[in-house]
Amino acid sequence: MGGFQLSAGHWEDLMSADYTACGVGVYAVRVSEDRFNTYICVLTLDKLYGADAA
Protein backbone atom coordinates (compact mmCIF):
# COMPACT_ATOMS: atom_id res chain seq x y z
CA MET A 1 0.00 0.00 0.00
CA GLY A 2 2.95 2.31 0.46
CA GLY A 3 3.32 2.69 -3.30
CA PHE A 4 -0.33 3.67 -3.64
CA GLN A 5 -0.04 6.16 -0.79
CA LEU A 6 2.94 7.79 -2.49
CA SER A 7 1.01 8.21 -5.73
CA ALA A 8 -1.33 11.17 -5.24
CA GLY A 9 -3.65 10.08 -8.06
CA HIS A 10 -3.94 6.46 -6.92
CA TRP A 11 -4.41 7.40 -3.28
CA GLU A 12 -7.05 10.00 -4.14
CA ASP A 13 -9.00 7.39 -6.10
CA LEU A 14 -8.75 4.83 -3.29
CA MET A 15 -9.95 7.33 -0.68
CA SER A 16 -12.74 8.81 -2.81
CA ALA A 17 -16.22 8.69 -1.29
CA ASP A 18 -17.52 7.92 -4.81
CA TYR A 19 -16.30 4.34 -4.48
CA THR A 20 -17.99 1.84 -2.21
CA ALA A 21 -15.77 -1.22 -2.64
CA CYS A 22 -12.18 -2.11 -3.31
CA GLY A 23 -10.68 -5.40 -4.47
CA VAL A 24 -7.00 -6.26 -4.23
CA GLY A 25 -5.33 -9.06 -6.13
CA VAL A 26 -1.75 -10.23 -5.66
CA TYR A 27 0.11 -12.65 -7.91
CA ALA A 28 3.60 -13.79 -6.90
CA VAL A 29 6.14 -15.63 -9.05
CA ARG A 30 9.20 -17.25 -7.47
CA VAL A 31 12.32 -16.14 -9.33
CA SER A 32 14.84 -17.70 -6.96
CA GLU A 33 14.97 -19.54 -3.63
CA ASP A 34 14.34 -16.38 -1.60
CA ARG A 35 12.97 -13.88 -4.13
CA PHE A 36 9.56 -13.29 -5.70
CA ASN A 37 8.25 -10.91 -8.32
CA THR A 38 4.84 -9.67 -7.27
CA TYR A 39 2.07 -8.12 -9.29
CA ILE A 40 -0.65 -6.15 -7.53
CA CYS A 41 -3.98 -5.05 -8.95
CA VAL A 42 -6.36 -2.73 -7.10
CA LEU A 43 -9.88 -2.28 -8.39
CA THR A 44 -12.21 0.40 -7.07
CA LEU A 45 -15.91 -0.06 -7.72
CA ASP A 46 -18.42 2.71 -8.14
CA LYS A 47 -21.65 2.22 -6.19
CA LEU A 48 -23.54 2.07 -9.52
CA TYR A 49 -21.93 -1.32 -10.20
CA GLY A 50 -22.76 -2.83 -6.82
CA ALA A 51 -25.55 -5.22 -5.85
CA ASP A 52 -27.80 -2.27 -4.97
CA ALA A 53 -27.59 -0.70 -8.44
CA ALA A 54 -30.95 0.14 -9.97
A tleap script that builds the chain and sets N, CA, C and O, in Angstrom:
source leaprc.protein.ff14SB
mol = sequence {
  NMET GLY GLY PHE GLN LEU SER ALA GLY HIE
  TRP GLU ASP LEU MET SER ALA ASP TYR THR
  ALA CYS GLY VAL GLY VAL TYR ALA VAL ARG
  VAL SER GLU ASP ARG PHE ASN THR TYR ILE
  CYS VAL LEU THR LEU ASP LYS LEU TYR GLY
  ALA ASP ALA CALA
}
set mol.1.N position { 0.819 -1.199 0.000 }
set mol.1.CA position { 0.000 0.000 0.000 }
set mol.1.C position { 0.857 1.255 0.000 }
set mol.1.O position { 0.391 2.326 -0.387 }
set mol.2.N position { 2.085 1.134 0.423 }
set mol.2.CA position { 2.951 2.308 0.457 }
set mol.2.C position { 3.098 2.965 -0.903 }
set mol.2.O position { 3.112 4.192 -1.007 }
set mol.3.N position { 3.208 2.145 -1.957 }
set mol.3.CA position { 3.317 2.685 -3.302 }
set mol.3.C position { 2.078 3.466 -3.703 }
set mol.3.O position { 2.178 4.508 -4.350 }
set mol.4.N position { 0.916 2.967 -3.323 }
set mol.4.CA position { -0.328 3.672 -3.637 }
set mol.4.C position { -0.440 4.975 -2.846 }
set mol.4.O position { -0.929 5.980 -3.361 }
set mol.5.N position { 0.012 4.953 -1.602 }
set mol.5.CA position { -0.037 6.164 -0.788 }
set mol.5.C position { 0.889 7.240 -1.337 }
set mol.5.O position { 0.605 8.431 -1.212 }
set mol.6.N position { 1.999 6.822 -1.946 }
set mol.6.CA position { 2.943 7.787 -2.489 }
set mol.6.C position { 2.513 8.350 -3.837 }
set mol.6.O position { 3.064 9.349 -4.299 }
set mol.7.N position { 1.537 7.718 -4.462 }
set mol.7.CA position { 1.012 8.206 -5.735 }
set mol.7.C position { -0.265 8.997 -5.453 }
set mol.7.O position { -1.301 8.420 -5.124 }
set mol.8.N position { -0.184 10.310 -5.583 }
set mol.8.CA position { -1.330 11.168 -5.239 }
set mol.8.C position { -2.593 10.758 -5.994 }
set mol.8.O position { -3.673 10.714 -5.404 }
set mol.9.N position { -2.478 10.462 -7.272 }
set mol.9.CA position { -3.651 10.078 -8.059 }
set mol.9.C position { -4.264 8.773 -7.615 }
set mol.9.O position { -5.484 8.671 -7.490 }
set mol.10.N position { -3.425 7.756 -7.371 }
set mol.10.CA position { -3.939 6.462 -6.922 }
set mol.10.C position { -4.578 6.593 -5.541 }
set mol.10.O position { -5.668 6.073 -5.307 }
set mol.11.N position { -3.905 7.279 -4.639 }
set mol.11.CA position { -4.414 7.397 -3.277 }
set mol.11.C position { -5.731 8.179 -3.249 }
set mol.11.O position { -6.648 7.841 -2.501 }
set mol.12.N position { -5.812 9.219 -4.066 }
set mol.12.CA position { -7.050 10.001 -4.137 }
set mol.12.C position { -8.206 9.124 -4.619 }
set mol.12.O position { -9.309 9.203 -4.080 }
set mol.13.N position { -7.961 8.299 -5.622 }
set mol.13.CA position { -9.004 7.385 -6.098 }
set mol.13.C position { -9.407 6.390 -5.020 }
set mol.13.O position { -10.596 6.142 -4.822 }
set mol.14.N position { -8.435 5.818 -4.321 }
set mol.14.CA position { -8.751 4.830 -3.285 }
set mol.14.C position { -9.544 5.432 -2.125 }
set mol.14.O position { -10.374 4.753 -1.521 }
set mol.15.N position { -9.292 6.689 -1.816 }
set mol.15.CA position { -9.946 7.327 -0.683 }
set mol.15.C position { -11.232 8.071 -1.066 }
set mol.15.O position { -11.905 8.628 -0.199 }
set mol.16.N position { -11.569 8.083 -2.335 }
set mol.16.CA position { -12.737 8.815 -2.811 }
set mol.16.C position { -14.032 8.243 -2.240 }
set mol.16.O position { -14.217 7.026 -2.201 }
set mol.17.N position { -14.913 9.115 -1.805 }
set mol.17.CA position { -16.221 8.691 -1.292 }
set mol.17.C position { -17.119 8.181 -2.414 }
set mol.17.O position { -18.169 7.598 -2.141 }
set mol.18.N position { -16.726 8.389 -3.671 }
set mol.18.CA position { -17.516 7.916 -4.805 }
set mol.18.C position { -17.444 6.404 -4.976 }
set mol.18.O position { -18.275 5.815 -5.666 }
set mol.19.N position { -16.462 5.782 -4.357 }
set mol.19.CA position { -16.298 4.341 -4.476 }
set mol.19.C position { -16.760 3.660 -3.195 }
set mol.19.O position { -16.513 4.143 -2.090 }
set mol.20.N position { -17.433 2.535 -3.367 }
set mol.20.CA position { -17.993 1.838 -2.210 }
set mol.20.C position { -17.318 0.496 -1.939 }
set mol.20.O position { -17.604 -0.148 -0.930 }
set mol.21.N position { -16.427 0.070 -2.829 }
set mol.21.CA position { -15.770 -1.217 -2.637 }
set mol.21.C position { -14.394 -1.175 -3.274 }
set mol.21.O position { -14.131 -0.389 -4.185 }
set mol.22.N position { -13.534 -2.029 -2.781 }
set mol.22.CA position { -12.178 -2.110 -3.306 }
set mol.22.C position { -11.759 -3.578 -3.294 }
set mol.22.O position { -11.935 -4.272 -2.292 }
set mol.23.N position { -11.209 -4.041 -4.405 }
set mol.23.CA position { -10.680 -5.395 -4.475 }
set mol.23.C position { -9.188 -5.332 -4.709 }
set mol.23.O position { -8.707 -4.483 -5.459 }
set mol.24.N position { -8.457 -6.222 -4.073 }
set mol.24.CA position { -7.005 -6.256 -4.232 }
set mol.24.C position { -6.610 -7.669 -4.621 }
set mol.24.O position { -6.987 -8.639 -3.963 }
set mol.25.N position { -5.847 -7.772 -5.701 }
set mol.25.CA position { -5.333 -9.064 -6.135 }
set mol.25.C position { -3.819 -9.043 -6.122 }
set mol.25.O position { -3.206 -8.047 -6.508 }
set mol.26.N position { -3.212 -10.129 -5.684 }
set mol.26.CA position { -1.751 -10.232 -5.657 }
set mol.26.C position { -1.357 -11.555 -6.315 }
set mol.26.O position { -1.896 -12.613 -5.990 }
set mol.27.N position { -0.417 -11.471 -7.239 }
set mol.27.CA position { 0.113 -12.650 -7.911 }
set mol.27.C position { 1.623 -12.642 -7.704 }
set mol.27.O position { 2.287 -11.656 -8.025 }
set mol.28.N position { 2.165 -13.720 -7.177 }
set mol.28.CA position { 3.601 -13.788 -6.901 }
set mol.28.C position { 4.235 -14.919 -7.699 }
set mol.28.O position { 3.683 -16.016 -7.784 }
set mol.29.N position { 5.394 -14.646 -8.282 }
set mol.29.CA position { 6.139 -15.633 -9.047 }
set mol.29.C position { 7.521 -15.778 -8.418 }
set mol.29.O position { 8.247 -14.797 -8.262 }
set mol.30.N position { 7.876 -17.011 -8.060 }
set mol.30.CA position { 9.203 -17.249 -7.470 }
set mol.30.C position { 10.252 -17.138 -8.569 }
set mol.30.O position { 10.162 -17.816 -9.592 }
set mol.31.N position { 11.239 -16.289 -8.355 }
set mol.31.CA position { 12.322 -16.137 -9.329 }
set mol.31.C position { 13.635 -16.719 -8.822 }
set mol.31.O position { 14.572 -16.907 -9.597 }
set mol.32.N position { 13.705 -16.998 -7.546 }
set mol.32.CA position { 14.843 -17.698 -6.961 }
set mol.32.C position { 14.400 -18.250 -5.611 }
set mol.32.O position { 13.251 -18.073 -5.207 }
set mol.33.N position { 15.307 -18.911 -4.924 }
set mol.33.CA position { 14.972 -19.540 -3.635 }
set mol.33.C position { 14.332 -18.568 -2.648 }
set mol.33.O position { 13.402 -18.937 -1.931 }
set mol.34.N position { 14.822 -17.327 -2.605 }
set mol.34.CA position { 14.338 -16.380 -1.604 }
set mol.34.C position { 13.807 -15.077 -2.203 }
set mol.34.O position { 13.740 -14.054 -1.521 }
set mol.35.N position { 13.430 -15.122 -3.483 }
set mol.35.CA position { 12.970 -13.883 -4.127 }
set mol.35.C position { 11.740 -14.144 -4.991 }
set mol.35.O position { 11.654 -15.148 -5.698 }
set mol.36.N position { 10.791 -13.210 -4.914 }
set mol.36.CA position { 9.564 -13.289 -5.705 }
set mol.36.C position { 9.363 -11.986 -6.463 }
set mol.36.O position { 9.716 -10.916 -5.968 }
set mol.37.N position { 8.804 -12.071 -7.651 }
set mol.37.CA position { 8.251 -10.907 -8.324 }
set mol.37.C position { 6.765 -10.893 -8.001 }
set mol.37.O position { 6.093 -11.919 -8.112 }
set mol.38.N position { 6.259 -9.757 -7.610 }
set mol.38.CA position { 4.837 -9.672 -7.270 }
set mol.38.C position { 4.140 -8.667 -8.168 }
set mol.38.O position { 4.712 -7.650 -8.560 }
set mol.39.N position { 2.917 -8.969 -8.478 }
set mol.39.CA position { 2.068 -8.117 -9.293 }
set mol.39.C position { 0.815 -7.820 -8.487 }
set mol.39.O position { 0.160 -8.736 -7.991 }
set mol.40.N position { 0.484 -6.555 -8.355 }
set mol.40.CA position { -0.649 -6.151 -7.528 }
set mol.40.C position { -1.646 -5.394 -8.391 }
set mol.40.O position { -1.273 -4.520 -9.173 }
set mol.41.N position { -2.902 -5.736 -8.240 }
set mol.41.CA position { -3.984 -5.053 -8.946 }
set mol.41.C position { -4.995 -4.566 -7.917 }
set mol.41.O position { -5.450 -5.336 -7.071 }
set mol.42.N position { -5.342 -3.300 -7.993 }
set mol.42.CA position { -6.360 -2.733 -7.103 }
set mol.42.C position { -7.507 -2.238 -7.968 }
set mol.42.O position { -7.301 -1.483 -8.918 }
set mol.43.N position { -8.695 -2.661 -7.636 }
set mol.43.CA position { -9.881 -2.284 -8.388 }
set mol.43.C position { -10.834 -1.541 -7.466 }
set mol.43.O position { -11.232 -2.068 -6.427 }
set mol.44.N position { -11.198 -0.335 -7.834 }
set mol.44.CA position { -12.209 0.397 -7.073 }
set mol.44.C position { -13.522 0.315 -7.826 }
set mol.44.O position { -13.550 0.430 -9.051 }
set mol.45.N position { -14.596 0.120 -7.108 }
set mol.45.CA position { -15.907 -0.056 -7.719 }
set mol.45.C position { -16.834 1.084 -7.351 }
set mol.45.O position { -16.987 1.421 -6.176 }
set mol.46.N position { -17.441 1.666 -8.345 }
set mol.46.CA position { -18.425 2.711 -8.140 }
set mol.46.C position { -19.709 2.076 -7.614 }
set mol.46.O position { -20.036 0.947 -7.980 }
set mol.47.N position { -20.426 2.777 -6.775 }
set mol.47.CA position { -21.649 2.225 -6.191 }
set mol.47.C position { -22.671 1.834 -7.237 }
set mol.47.O position { -23.543 1.011 -6.961 }
set mol.48.N position { -22.587 2.413 -8.461 }
set mol.48.CA position { -23.535 2.069 -9.517 }
set mol.48.C position { -23.363 0.640 -9.998 }
set mol.48.O position { -24.282 0.078 -10.593 }
set mol.49.N position { -22.194 0.036 -9.749 }
set mol.49.CA position { -21.934 -1.321 -10.205 }
set mol.49.C position { -22.178 -2.357 -9.110 }
set mol.49.O position { -22.008 -3.553 -9.347 }
set mol.50.N position { -22.566 -1.927 -7.940 }
set mol.50.CA position { -22.763 -2.835 -6.819 }
set mol.50.C position { -24.084 -3.581 -6.893 }
set mol.50.O position { -24.863 -3.390 -7.827 }
set mol.51.N position { -24.331 -4.426 -5.909 }
set mol.51.CA position { -25.549 -5.222 -5.850 }
set mol.51.C position { -26.792 -4.366 -5.712 }
set mol.51.O position { -27.882 -4.798 -6.085 }
set mol.52.N position { -26.649 -3.151 -5.180 }
set mol.52.CA position { -27.802 -2.269 -4.965 }
set mol.52.C position { -28.100 -1.368 -6.156 }
set mol.52.O position { -28.968 -0.500 -6.068 }
set mol.53.N position { -27.392 -1.559 -7.274 }
set mol.53.CA position { -27.594 -0.697 -8.439 }
set mol.53.C position { -28.996 -0.891 -9.002 }
set mol.53.O position { -29.520 -2.004 -9.046 }
set mol.54.N position { -29.580 0.204 -9.425 }
set mol.54.CA position { -30.955 0.143 -9.968 }
set mol.54.C position { -30.938 -0.341 -11.391 }
set mol.54.O position { -31.992 -0.458 -12.016 }
savepdb mol mol.pdb
quit
